[in-house]
Each structure stands twice: as structure tokens, then as C-alpha cells.
Amino acid sequence: MIETGLQDKVVVVTGAAAGIGYATARRFAAEGCRVASWDIREGEAAPGGVFQQVDVTSAASVEAALQETVRRWGAVRVLVNNAGVLRDGQLVKFKDGALSGMMSDEQFDSVIGVNLRGVFVCTRAVAPCMIAAGGGAILNASSVVGLYGNFGQTNYVASKAGVIGMTRVWARELGRFGIRVNAVAPGFIATDMTKGMPPKVLDSMMAHTPLGRMGQPEDIANAYVWLASDAASFVTGTVLSVDGGVVTGT
């Protein structure tokens, strides 16, 4: 049996009020970690951890929460950049030969703000803490749609593809400090975010998934824990697809 090496490590999980983030915070807590759960919404702490209301797009909000976490437990050794939002819409939409709609600036900016800028803001804040402590693991939420695109998701796809790019840059920049940086690309996971999608879209995606089902939040949480653990000590700069084979099935 391989030891994870995660006992007593300080972990920050963003977007932890529900879904994948909620499952991830609890999965790390089960490994004996001290978990700070961050979300802009109200939520509850993982067992033995704390919950902090944090706006990941705000450097001041992130820095305040980070300092509180460090004062409580010491240096953050694992950061899971999980927070994300959807604001779907076609770039331009035509009906009967006339323009009937388009993606708004607000739709684009809000998704890029949380999904991409939020990852940047949190990583920029935590990286110096990890460097001073001698290393750590940064785990970023991408998506399979960031790899192959998806109809009606210009903003979301751009943000998730951007996360992959930043992951690879930071793996190069931070590796010399003992910091590993990886991304996880979930497929379609049964969360509140995907439950709001039209049933015919969900049915179509499951039909194109070789395993024939949606994933569970715990499937992604397990991937994050493995990437943070000693078992993945030589893994950095990678994108781990946890998607039931959906890319293969497309």
C-alpha cells in the first residue's frame, strides 16, 4: 500500500460549498488533512476544517482568507482551484435569417473572471507560501470541453483551455521550488451545474461516453487526492481526464 503523505497537510479547496468542491474537501479531510473550504456562497466546513466565504476574483478577499488559514495551521501545501461557473450561450444566434441573440459581455466576463482569473489570483497568492514551505501541489479544474470545445460554450471553453495553458506554464516556473502543478479535466459530472442542462444534452453526452453514465463528484475528488499525494510525486504539468472515456467516444 502506498502512503499518500497527506496527513496533517494544509489544503485549500475553492468552490467548496457544493458539488465537486464539497466532495473534494471531504475527501482530503478523510486523508487527515486540515482543509480550508472557500466559496462565495455560504457552506459548511469539512470535518476538522474551516469554511471561509471568499471571492476568488478578488485579490483582497483571497489574501485575507489565506492569511487566516496560515495563522491557524501554517503553510498551505495543497491548493485545489475548483471554483467555476457556467453562463452558456451561442456566440451569435440566427433565426429566420436574422440575428436573434449573441453572447453578452457579462456572460463572457463573468465566466472568465471566476474560472480563469480566479485560478490566477488564488495561485499567485498561495505560491509564495508554498515556496517558503519547501513545496506543494497546485491542482486546477479544467474540463474535457477545454480539450475539444463544445457548442454554446465559448466563454467556458476559453476559460478551461486557459487553465490548461496556465497549468503548463506554472509547472515549468514552479517545479524548481518543489511545487507540482497539474490539471484535472472532468467529463460530465452529476452536480447542480450539470443538472440544469437540458435532458436531451445530458442523454447525448451519456450516449457518447463509453462507460455509459455521468461521473460522480467523488470520482474527481479521488483524482485530486491522488495528484496531491506522494504516489504522484513525479507528475507535473499534466492534464488528467476523468471523463468515462467521453473524449474517446466523440
C-alpha positions as CSV (number, residue, x, y, z in Angstrom):
1,M,0.0,0.0,0.0
2,I,1.4,3.4,-1.0
3,E,1.2,6.1,1.7
4,T,-0.4,9.3,0.4
5,G,1.8,11.6,2.6
6,L,-1.1,13.9,3.1
7,Q,-1.6,13.5,6.9
8,D,-1.8,17.0,8.6
9,K,-1.2,18.8,5.3
10,V,-3.0,22.2,5.0
11,V,-5.3,22.2,2.0
12,V,-7.4,24.9,0.4
13,V,-10.3,23.9,-1.8
14,T,-12.2,26.7,-3.7
15,G,-15.8,26.4,-4.8
16,A,-16.3,24.0,-1.9
17,A,-19.9,24.8,-1.0
18,A,-21.3,22.1,-3.3
19,G,-20.6,19.6,-5.9
20,I,-17.0,18.6,-6.8
21,G,-15.5,21.1,-4.3
22,Y,-17.7,19.8,-1.5
23,A,-16.7,16.2,-2.2
24,T,-13.0,17.2,-2.6
25,A,-12.8,19.0,0.7
26,R,-14.3,15.9,2.5
27,R,-12.0,13.5,0.6
28,F,-8.9,15.4,1.7
29,A,-10.3,15.6,5.3
30,A,-10.6,11.8,5.2
31,E,-6.8,11.7,4.5
32,G,-6.2,13.6,7.7
33,C,-5.7,17.0,6.1
34,R,-6.6,20.3,7.6
35,V,-9.0,21.7,5.0
36,A,-10.0,25.3,4.4
37,S,-13.1,25.3,2.2
38,W,-13.5,28.5,0.2
39,D,-16.7,29.7,-1.6
40,I,-18.5,32.9,-2.3
41,R,-21.7,31.2,-1.1
42,E,-22.4,30.0,2.4
43,G,-21.4,26.5,3.1
44,E,-20.1,24.1,5.8
45,A,-16.6,23.0,6.8
46,A,-15.2,19.6,6.1
47,P,-14.7,17.5,9.2
48,G,-12.0,19.1,11.3
49,G,-11.7,22.0,8.9
50,V,-13.0,25.6,8.4
51,F,-15.3,27.3,5.9
52,Q,-14.5,30.8,4.7
53,Q,-16.6,33.0,2.4
54,V,-14.1,34.0,-0.3
55,D,-14.5,35.8,-3.7
56,V,-11.8,34.1,-5.8
57,T,-11.8,37.0,-8.3
58,S,-10.8,39.5,-5.5
59,A,-7.1,39.6,-4.5
60,A,-8.0,41.2,-1.2
61,S,-10.6,38.6,-0.3
62,V,-8.2,35.7,-1.2
63,E,-5.3,37.2,0.7
64,A,-7.4,37.8,3.8
65,A,-8.6,34.2,3.8
66,L,-5.1,32.8,3.1
67,Q,-3.6,34.8,6.0
68,E,-6.3,33.5,8.3
69,T,-5.6,29.9,7.2
70,V,-1.8,30.3,7.7
71,R,-2.3,31.8,11.1
72,R,-4.5,28.9,12.1
73,W,-2.5,26.0,10.7
74,G,0.7,27.1,9.0
75,A,1.7,27.0,5.3
76,V,-0.8,25.8,2.6
77,R,0.7,22.7,0.9
78,V,-2.2,21.8,-1.5
79,L,-4.4,24.2,-3.4
80,V,-7.3,22.9,-5.4
81,N,-8.6,25.6,-7.8
82,N,-12.1,24.2,-8.3
83,A,-14.4,27.2,-8.3
84,G,-16.3,27.7,-11.5
85,V,-19.4,29.0,-13.1
86,L,-21.4,28.5,-16.3
87,R,-23.1,31.2,-18.4
88,D,-23.8,29.3,-21.7
89,G,-24.9,30.9,-24.9
90,Q,-24.0,30.9,-28.6
91,L,-21.6,33.4,-29.9
92,V,-24.3,34.6,-32.3
93,K,-27.7,33.2,-32.9
94,F,-29.8,33.5,-36.0
95,K,-33.5,32.7,-36.5
96,D,-35.3,33.0,-39.9
97,G,-32.2,34.6,-41.4
98,A,-31.9,37.4,-38.8
99,L,-29.7,37.9,-35.8
100,S,-31.8,36.9,-32.7
101,G,-29.1,36.9,-30.0
102,M,-25.5,36.8,-29.0
103,M,-23.3,36.1,-26.0
104,S,-23.1,39.2,-23.9
105,D,-20.1,40.8,-22.4
106,E,-21.4,39.9,-19.0
107,Q,-21.7,36.3,-19.9
108,F,-18.2,36.2,-21.2
109,D,-16.5,38.3,-18.5
110,S,-18.2,36.6,-15.5
111,V,-17.1,33.1,-16.6
112,I,-13.6,34.2,-17.5
113,G,-13.5,36.1,-14.1
114,V,-14.2,33.1,-11.9
115,N,-12.9,30.2,-14.0
116,L,-9.6,31.7,-15.2
117,R,-8.9,34.9,-13.3
118,G,-9.9,33.1,-10.0
119,V,-7.3,30.4,-10.7
120,F,-4.7,33.0,-11.3
121,V,-5.5,35.1,-8.2
122,C,-5.5,32.1,-5.8
123,T,-2.3,30.6,-7.2
124,R,-0.5,33.9,-7.2
125,A,-1.4,34.3,-3.5
126,V,-0.6,30.7,-2.4
127,A,2.6,30.1,-4.5
128,P,4.9,32.2,-2.3
129,C,3.6,30.4,0.8
130,M,4.4,27.0,-0.8
131,I,7.9,28.2,-1.9
132,A,8.7,29.3,1.6
133,A,7.5,25.9,3.0
134,G,9.6,23.9,0.5
135,G,7.0,22.8,-2.0
136,G,3.4,21.8,-2.5
137,A,0.8,20.7,-5.1
138,I,-1.5,23.0,-7.1
139,L,-4.4,21.4,-8.8
140,N,-6.5,23.2,-11.3
141,A,-10.0,22.4,-12.6
142,S,-10.1,22.3,-16.4
143,S,-12.7,20.3,-18.4
144,V,-12.9,17.9,-21.3
145,V,-14.5,20.7,-23.2
146,G,-11.3,22.7,-22.8
147,L,-9.7,20.0,-24.8
148,Y,-12.1,19.6,-27.7
149,G,-14.6,22.5,-27.5
150,N,-18.4,22.4,-27.1
151,F,-21.3,24.1,-28.8
152,G,-22.7,27.1,-27.0
153,Q,-19.8,27.5,-24.5
154,T,-17.3,30.0,-26.0
155,N,-16.7,31.5,-22.6
156,Y,-16.5,28.3,-20.6
157,V,-14.3,26.5,-23.1
158,A,-12.0,29.6,-23.3
159,S,-11.6,29.6,-19.5
160,K,-10.9,25.9,-19.3
161,A,-8.4,25.9,-22.2
162,G,-6.7,28.8,-20.5
163,V,-6.4,26.9,-17.3
164,I,-4.6,24.1,-19.1
165,G,-2.2,26.7,-20.5
166,M,-1.5,28.3,-17.1
167,T,-1.0,24.8,-15.6
168,R,1.8,24.1,-18.1
169,V,3.4,27.4,-17.5
170,W,3.4,27.1,-13.7
171,A,4.7,23.6,-13.9
172,R,7.7,25.0,-15.6
173,E,8.1,28.0,-13.4
174,L,7.5,26.4,-10.0
175,G,9.0,23.0,-10.4
176,R,12.4,24.1,-9.1
177,F,10.7,25.1,-5.8
178,G,9.3,21.6,-5.4
179,I,5.8,22.6,-6.5
180,R,3.9,20.3,-8.8
181,V,1.1,21.8,-10.9
182,N,-1.5,19.6,-12.6
183,A,-5.0,19.9,-14.0
184,V,-8.0,17.6,-13.9
185,A,-10.4,17.6,-16.9
186,P,-13.7,16.2,-15.7
187,G,-16.3,14.9,-18.1
188,F,-20.0,15.3,-17.4
189,I,-20.4,15.0,-13.6
190,A,-23.6,14.8,-11.7
191,T,-23.6,18.2,-9.9
192,D,-26.1,21.1,-9.6
193,M,-24.2,22.7,-12.5
194,T,-24.9,19.9,-15.0
195,K,-28.4,19.1,-13.6
196,G,-29.5,22.5,-15.1
197,M,-28.6,21.4,-18.6
198,P,-31.4,20.2,-21.0
199,P,-32.1,16.4,-20.6
200,K,-31.5,15.8,-24.3
201,V,-28.0,17.3,-24.0
202,L,-27.2,15.0,-21.0
203,D,-28.7,12.0,-22.7
204,S,-26.5,12.8,-25.8
205,M,-23.3,13.1,-23.7
206,M,-24.0,9.8,-21.8
207,A,-24.6,8.1,-25.2
208,H,-21.1,9.3,-26.3
209,T,-19.5,8.1,-23.0
210,P,-18.1,4.6,-23.3
211,L,-18.8,3.9,-19.6
212,G,-22.4,4.9,-20.3
213,R,-23.0,7.2,-17.2
214,M,-22.3,10.5,-15.7
215,G,-19.4,10.7,-13.2
216,Q,-19.9,11.4,-9.5
217,P,-18.1,14.3,-7.6
218,E,-16.2,11.7,-5.7
219,D,-14.6,10.5,-8.9
220,I,-13.0,13.9,-9.4
221,A,-12.1,14.2,-5.7
222,N,-10.2,10.9,-5.8
223,A,-8.2,12.2,-8.8
224,Y,-7.3,15.4,-6.9
225,V,-6.2,13.4,-3.8
226,W,-4.0,11.1,-6.0
227,L,-2.3,14.0,-7.8
228,A,-1.6,15.7,-4.4
229,S,-0.2,12.6,-2.9
230,D,3.3,11.1,-2.8
231,A,2.1,8.5,-5.2
232,A,2.2,11.2,-7.9
233,S,5.4,12.8,-6.8
234,F,6.9,12.7,-10.3
235,V,3.7,14.0,-12.1
236,T,3.6,17.7,-13.0
237,G,2.4,19.7,-16.0
238,T,-0.2,17.1,-17.0
239,V,-3.9,17.1,-17.7
240,L,-5.7,14.1,-16.2
241,S,-9.0,13.4,-18.0
242,V,-11.6,11.9,-15.7
243,D,-14.4,11.5,-18.1
244,G,-15.6,7.9,-18.5
245,G,-13.9,7.9,-21.9
246,V,-16.0,10.7,-23.4
247,V,-13.2,12.1,-25.5
248,T,-12.6,8.6,-26.9
249,G,-16.3,8.3,-27.6
250,T,-16.8,11.5,-29.5
